[in-house]
């Protein structure tokens, strides 16, 4: 413990005594700083410097009134030095007090002890240094000042009369230390909240990707299983098939089985230990009416509009489109209870367009506060399909989600397959 105290004293008051540490402008944070008019903020940042300048003027006024000597300029100069070298300023202030003891009072000595100009300057210096350092430094400064007072009162004939100064400085330093500890704790809490929010978003993103990977595994595994079964059964549907055809179908089946095994090995690890695949098939856009009916029963009025000729789409696109509409309507239920939603499904050239728009909340129910993770999941699904998505508030207080999921044409798919071969 003694070694730790010694190292702390050396680090706080002996290391970097001559270091140049200019006082930086104040950061305008907190509720009080935010109330400062925008035109005055560039000047308000220099408030700490203005406070030190005022302390210099007060010290000068007290010293000149008390002594009327040219030496009264020394304490204000030491106070002003805290703007550039705070630790050096404190040592000079303490050395000034020690010098008065050794010289029997000197320029600021009165019959009752040290003059008020020097004492006011010392309190100002300790306050300025404590505000720019850690609370432990304030404790060391106060203890050394108390040791000086005891030394002057016991071992010399000069009584510095530091009792009121020690009480006043203890209160001031305690207040400064409490403010510093509170500001440091608030900063740490804000930093921890920021880290927690980032980790929460990252975890939600991973969970959504895991869900997508599970659904993708189910979709692709189903199709690969169908390919393997049809390739195995195809030779038996042809009477006396040539050996080349049998070999081709055997190769197709082997590749399908190998791809299915590799798919299950790679994507199957994302399943939890207690995860069970759903017995029912994955939902598609044909199940959208049931979803809208359920949402309507929950209190959200929904209107559906289909644009273009309805045509079958890849199962991954159908599933992602269903999930996007489902999440958008769920957000409307949570954040805009009592509102009306319009769902547009557009079968356009080159893909599928989705648009879900809801009005502002209506009725006695209060909107719930969400975390925005539903939008993260929708963006992940759109990005998986190389699509585009926009989401944001509307002019009337509602919210709009629009997405486009590209669907390659048959010719493009054949060209891609040919390029893969």
N, C-alpha and C positions, 0 to 999 in steps of 0.2 A: 504494500500500500504506500509506504514511504517512497519507494522508487517510482511508483506511478505518479504520486503528487509532484515529485521533483521533475519528472519528465514533462508533466503537464505544465508546470510553471515555466520551464525552459522553452517549451513550444509556444506558449501563449505570450510571454513577455520578454523573452531573450532572443528568440529566433526571428530574424528579419526586422530588427529594431529600425534600421535605416532604410527598409524597403519602401519604395515609392508606391503608395496605394491611393491614388486620387479617388475622391468621393464621386461616384457615378450618379447620373440623374435617376430619379425615382421612377420605378415602373408603376404606371397608372393602372392598378388592379384593385379589385374589391368594390363594394357598393358605394363607398364615399367617393373614390376616384372616378367612378363612372358617371357621377353626377356633375363633374366639372364640365363646363361648356367646352365644346370642341375647339373654339377659338383660343381658349386659355390653356389648353392641355400642354402645348409646347413649353409654356412658362411654368405651369404647375409641376412639371417634372423636376424643376430646380428648387423645389421647396426645402429639401435638406440643406442646401447651400445657403439659402436665405436664413434659415434658422441659425446656422453657425455664424453668419455675419451679424445677426442680431445679438447673439451671445457675445461676440467680440465687442460690439458697441456698448452693451450693458457692462461688461467687465471694465472697459476703458472708462466709462462714466463713473462707476463705483470707485475705481482706483484713483482717478484724478480728484474726485470729491474728497476722498479719504486722506490722501497724502499730498497731493499737489506736486509730486516729484516726477522727474522724467523717467524714473524707474517704473512708474505706473504703466508704461507702454509694454513692459515685458509680459505680464499675464495675458493681455489681449493677443499678443503675438503667438503665445503658446496655444491659445484657444484656436486661432486661425490655422495653426500648423496641423490641426486634426484633419483638415481637408486633404492633406497630401501624405503626411506620415503620422498616423494616429498613435502607434506605439511609442515612437520617439517623442511625440508631444506629451504623452503621459509621464514618461521618465523625466522629461524636462520640468514638468509641473511638480512632480515629487521631489526632484533635485532642488527646485526653488524653495520648497518648504524646508528641506534639510539644511540648505544654506542659511536660511533664516535662523534656525536653531544654533548652528555653529557660530554665526556672527552675532548672536544675541538679539535678533530682531531685524536689523538692517533697515532697508527703506520702507518696509511695510509693517514695522513693529509698533505696537501700541502698548499701553500699560496693561491691557487685558489680554494680550496675545497677538497673533498674526492679524493683520488688517483684513477687512472684508473683501477687498479687491482680489487678493491672492486666494482666499477661500472660495469665493464665487467662481474664480477661474478654474480652480481645481475640481469643483463639482461639475462644471461645464465640460471639462476635459474628460473626466471619468464617464459622464453620460454619453458624450460623443463617441468615445472609444468602445463603450459597452454596446452601443447601437450598431457598431460596425464589426463586432467580433462575436464570439460565442458567450453564453452565460457564464461559463467557467472563468473566462478572463475577467468579467466583472467581479467575481468573488475574489480572485487574486488581487485585483486593484484595491478593493476595499480592505482586505486583510493587511496588505502592505501599508496602506494609509493608517490603519489602526496600530500597527507596529511602530510606525513613525511617531504617532501621538503618544504612545506609551513610552517610547525612548526619550522624547522631549520632556515629558512630565516627570520621569523617574531619574534619569541619568544626567540631566542638565538643570541649570538654574532657570531655564526659560520654559515657561508653560505655554505650549501652543494653543491651548483651549480649543481642542478639536472635537469635543463631545457633541455639540449641536451639528457640526459638519458631518460627523460619522452617522448620526441618526438620519439626517436629511439625505445623505448620499446613499444610505442603505435602502431607504424607501424608494428613491429614484431608480437605483440600480435594480431593485426587485421588480418594479413596474416594467422597466425596459426588458429585463430577462423574461418576464411572463409574456410580454408582447412578442418577443423573439420566438419563444417556445411555441406559442400559439400559431404564429405565422409558419414556422417550420412544420408543425403538425398538420396545418391546413394544406401546405404544399405537398407533404408526403401523402396525405389522404387523396388529394387531387391526382397525384401521379399514380397511386395505387388504383384509383377508380378508372383512370385511363387505361392502365395495363389490364385491369379486369375486363373492361369493355372490349378491348382488342382480343383478349383470350376468349371471351364469350362469343364474339363474332366468328373467330377462327373455329371454335368448337362447333358452332351452329353450321358453319360452312362445311366442315368435315362430316357432320351428321347428315346434312342434305346430300352431299356427294355420296355418302354411303347408301342412302336411300335410293338415289338414282342408280348407283352401281348394282344394287339388289334388283331393281326393276329391269335394268338393262340385261342383267344375267338371266332373269326369268324369260324375257322376250327372246333374246338371242338363243338361249338354250332350247327353247321350244322349237324355233325354226330349224336349228341344226339337228334336233332329234327327228323332226319331220323329214328333213333331207336324207338322213341316214336310213330311216325306215323305207322311204320311197325308193331309194337307190337299191336297197336290198330286195324289195319286192318287184322292181321293174323287170328283171329278167324272166320272172315267172309269168308275166303278162304277155310275153311274146313267144310264139311257138317256134321252137328250134332257133333260138337266137344265136348269132355268130359268136365265136369265141372273143372277138375283139370287143363286141358290145358288152358281153359278160365281164370282161376285164375292165372295161371303162366304168361300168356301174360298181364293180368291186373297189376300184380305185376311189370313186366318188364316196362310197360308203366309208372306206378307211380314212380318207381325209376328213370327212364330216365327224366321225367318231374321235379322231385325234384332235380336231379343233374343239369339239365339245369337251373333251377331257381337259385340254389346256385352259379353256374358258372357265371351267369349274375350279380348276386349280388356282387360277389367278384371281377371279372375281368372287369365288366362293369364300375366301378368307374374310371378306367384309361382313359376313353374316355373324351376328352374335351367337353365343353358345345356345341361347334359348330361342333363337329365331326360327319361326316356322313359316314356310312358304304358304301363301293364301291358297285356299282350295278353289276359289272362284277365279276366273280369268281377270287379267288386268283391265281396268275400265278404258273405254274409248269414247269418241265423240258421240257414238250412238247412245251412250248412257247419260248424255248431258241433260236430257229432259228429266230424268230421275233426280239428278243433282239439283236442278232448278226447282223441282217440286219440293224437295227437302228444305232448301233454303227459304222458299216461300212460306213453308209451315213454321220456320223459325222466326218469321217476322219481317223478312226482306222481300219487297215486291220486285220481281225480276221480269224483264221482257227480253225475249230472244229473237234475234234476226239472223237469218242465213242468207248470205250473198253468194251467187254463183251456183254452178252445178255441183251437187254433192257427189263426191267420188271417194273410193277407198284410198287411204293413205298408209304409209308404213306404220307398223304398230308403235314404234318408238315415238313418232310424231303425234299419233293419236293420244298416246298416254301422256306425253308432255303437255299437249294442248289441254287435255282434261284437267291435269293437275294445276296448270296455270289459272284456268278459269275457277277451279275450286278454291285456290288460295286467294284469288282476287275477291271472290264473293265472301269468303271467310273474313277477310280484312274489312269489307264493307259492313258485315254484321258486327264486328268488334268495335270499329272506330266510328261508324255512322249508323247507329240503330235507328230504325224507323225510316230509313232512306229508300230510294228507288234506284235500281240498277238496270242498266241496259247491257246485254251481252250480244256482241256481233261476231259471227263466224263467217269469214270470207274465204271461199275457195277460189283463189286467183291463180293466174299463170305463174308457175314456178314455186308455189308454196301455199301456205295457209296463214291467213291473217286473223288475229284475235284482238278484240277491243272490249274492255269492261269499264264502264263509267257509272259511278254512283253519285247521287246528290248528297247534299249536306245532311247531317243528323237532324232528325225531327222527333219530337215526343219527349216524354219525361225521362227516358233512360239516358244515362250519361255515357259518353264514349269511353271505352277502356284504353289505357295507355299501353301501346305495344312497343316492341323493341326493334321493329323493322326487319326481323329475320325472315319473314315470309317473302319479302322482296328479294332477299338474298337467294332463297331457294328458287324463285322464278327465274332470276337472272342466270343461275347455274344451269337450269334446264335449257334456257334459250341458248346460252353459250355452248352447251354440249352439242346442239344441233346447228351451230354456226349461224344462228339467227340474230335478230335485233329486237331490242325492247326499250320502251320508254315508260316512265311512271312519274306522276306528279299531280299536284292539286289543280283543279279547274278554277275558272274565274268565279263561279257561283258557290265556292266553298266545298265542292265535291272532290272526287279523286278519279283519275283515269289511268288505266294500265293498257298499253298497246304493245303487241308483239307480232313478229313475223317469223314463221318457221319455214325455211326453204325446203322444198321437196324436189329432188332432181327428176327430170323426165325419164321415160323408159330408154330413150336413145342415149341420154347421158349416163344412165346406170350401165347400159351395155358397153359404152365406151370405157367407163371406169373399170368394169370387170375385165374387158379385153386388155387394158393397160396393166391391170394387176397380174394377168397371166403372162 
